[in-house]
């Protein structure tokens, strides 16, 4: 589990939603990668500046009517954000 200090320094977040999102969703998640997984899941991976920004991502997904499956903080050294973003 990431410490509060690590989260406050920024890094990467992965959120899973119960839907297959197409490229039209990129306007809502600028700078995030959109990867389809399984029959009905999309993994959104992207940068977050700090804990405040991290809390905003699930709120934005909720406001768009998406069903959250999970939200995961990824330490910067565990995974790099791909250069090819949505």
C-alpha positions, 0 to 999 in steps of 0.5 A: 500500500502506498504511503500518504507521502507517496500519494501526495508526490503524485504518480499513477492511478488505475481505475477499472470500470464495468463497461467497454469505453471507446475513444470518444471517452478520451475527452473526459480522461485526457492523458489517460490510457484506455485498455479494454479487459475481458468482456465488459471492463475498461482499465483507465491508467493515468497520472495524478498530481496528488491525493486531491487529484486521486480522489477526483478520478472516481468522482468524475467516473461516477458523474459520467454514470460509469460503474467503478470496479476498482481504484488502484494507486500504482507506485511510479516505479511499478509501472510507467504510464505508456507514451501512447495515451487515449 
